[in-house]
């Protein structure tokens, strides 16, 4: 099973003094697309005023432009440790065992805007770039990434994909139609028995789900196997709309 996660706008600073290695990332077919996206972001960030306009940054966010400008030489952290925020706080990868972190590295891709999907343990620098941005010098990110990512996922040939990304990041690389997959929606069941989608607890629920998977390290190759695992792991998953699984919290 392959799990796709969205990134987070907030990121942990610092890291090891080891430059980003685009050639060493998961899905190596994406290297050329990664190189051109990074080059475009670094070039844009040489002009603070233009970068602030294109990236839609406020005055207090402008320090992120300096991070973008040094993207190729800045310190790096494993992606699952770099991102913060509700989902990644619930996942809390730093407190997992070494075996559970290795499981994340083998089964989880985090879909970033400048690097495309990277493995949970691929080391990345801090940056600022949103999914809907159009960087000068390359097509808008949706056009830049979508076809490339979809084809790379097809080449990876996972038996089953569990897609926990936001819709903005799904647009940057839809799962191929010929790969078995399910999109996760976080829901609650009201007193009237009706199922309602959640916004506030959406990210927390997804992070907690991935943490539970990492803790138990199951071998899952199908949708049915995932649902069977959930029954024994204290997680409530159920069939949702066609192509979807509901995570009930």
N, C-alpha and C positions, 0 to 999 in steps of 0.2 A: 504494500500500500504506500502511496505517496500522498502527503498532506501539503496543501498549499495555504500559506498564511499571508495576510496583508502585512505591510510594514507599519511603522508608527511615525508620526511627525516628530515626536520627542525622542531624543537619543542620549545615551550615556556618553559623557566626554572621555577623552584620553584613550589609553590603550597601549599596546606594545609598540616599540619603535621599529615596526616592520611594515614596509609600504604595501599597498594593495596589490595583489597578484591576480589580475583579470584572467590570465591563462590557466590558473589553478582552480577556478570556480567550477561548481557543478554545471551541467549542461554546456560543455565546452563549445558546442556549435554556435553559441551566442557571443563568442569572443569579439567578432568584428562589430556587432551591434553595440556591445559594451564599450569597446574602444571609441567608437564615434560618439556615443552619448556622453561619455566622460570627457572627451576632448571638447565637445560643444559646451558642456557645463563649465569646465575650467576656463575656456576662452571667454565666455560670457562674464564670468566673475572677475575678470581683469578690469572691468568697467563697473564700478559700484552702482552708479546711478542707473545704468541700463539694466544691470542684474536685478536691482530692487524693483524696477518696473516690470520686467518679464516674470520674475518669480513672485510678484505681488507681496513684497515684504514690507512690514512696518518699520519705523525708525529703530525700535528696540530689537528687531529681528535681523538687522543688517550685519551683525557679527557672523551670521551664518554664511554670508558671502565670502568671508575670508576662509572659512572651512572649505567651501567649494573650490576656491582658487588653489588650495594646496591638496586637493583630493588625491593626487598620485603619490604624494610623499608623507601624508599625515599618518599618525599612529592608527592601528587597527585593532578591532575586537571581533570575536565571533559574532555573526549577525544576531544570534539569539540573545546575546548579552548586550549588544549595542543598542537595540531598541528598548524603550521604556513605554510607560503608558498602561492602560487598563489591561489589555490582552496579555502583554508581556510580564506585567506584575503578577497576574494570576498564574501564568506559566511558571514564573520564578525559576528559570533554568539554572541559576547559580547555586541553588540549594539541592539540585538533583544529584544522584550518584553518577559516577563516571560512566557506568554502563547505560544509564538512562540518557545521558548526554550523547553518548555514541549512537543510541537509537534515534535521537533527534537528528543527528548529523546524517544518518542513513535514510531517514524517512520524511524529513520536513524541508520544504523549500519556502523561503520568505521572499515575496515578490517586491523588489525595490524598483524605484523609477529609474535611477541611473545605471543599475547593474542587471536589471531583469531579475528572474528568480535565482536566488543563491541558496546553497545549503545552509542549514542552521549554524554549522560550525565554520563556514567560510568567513574569513576575516575581512571586515569592511571598515572604512573610515566614517566619521560623522559627515553629514551632508544635509542640504536642504533642496528638495525637488519634489514637487507634487505630481500626481499621475496626469493631471489635465494640462500640464505646461507644454508650450510650444517653444523649444529651444532654437535660437538662430543657428542655421547651418545644417539642421536635420529636420525631417518631417515631424509634425506633432507626435508626441510620445505614443499615442494610440496606434498611429500608422507605423511608427518606427519599430514598435515591439510586437504587435499582435500576431502577424504572420510568422515571424521568426520564433516567438515563444511557442506558439501552437505546434509548429513543426518540430521544435526541440523536444517538446513533451511527447510527441508521437515517436520520435527516435528513441527516447528513454524507455518507451514501452512498459510503463507500469501496469500491473495487473488491475489496479483500482486506484482512482484518485478521489480523495476527500477534499473538497474545495471550500475553505473557510475564508476566502478573500472577500473584500468589499466589492461591490459591483464596479467601482472605478478601476480596480486592479484586474478583475475578470476581463474587462475590455482591453487590457494590455496584453492578453494572452489567453484566449478561451481554450479550455480543454478540448482536444480533438474529439469530434463526434464518434470516432471509431474506438475510443478508449472508454472503458467503463468508469463512470464517475458519479458523484452525488454532490450537490451544493447544499451546504448546511445553513439552515435558518434557526435562530434561537427564539423559542416561543415559551409561553406560559399557558396553562389551562385554567380558565376562570371558574368561579363557583357555578356558573351556568353550564360548564362543560365545554364552552367554546375555546378554541385555540387562537391565541393572539400573539402576533410578532412583538418582540421586545426590542427597544432601542438602548435603554440605559444599561441593561445587563448583557447586551449582545456580546461585546468584546470580552467581558469577564467570563462568560460561559464558554466561549471558544478557547480562551487560555486555559481554563480549568480542564476542559476536555483533553487538550493536547498534553497537559501535565499528567493526567491519569493514564493516557496511552503510553507516555514515556516511562512512567513508574511500573507499569505492568509489562511493557515491551511485547505485545502480542504479535503473532504472525497472521496478518490479515490479507487476504487476496481477493475478497469479494464483498459486496454490500451485505449479503446475508451473514457472512462471518463477522463483519463489524457489528451488526445488530445483535448477534449472539454474544459477542464479547461484552457489549454494553450491559446485557442482562446479568452478567456475573461480576461486573466491575462497579456497580453502583451508579451507572450513568443511564439516563433515560433518553434513548434515541428511538424514533418511530418514523414510519413512512410519512412523507409529506406530499407536496405536489409532485407531479411527474418530474423525475430527475433530481428530486430534493429529499433530504432527510431533516426532520425536525429534532433539534436538541431542546428538550423540555427542562426548564429550570424553575 
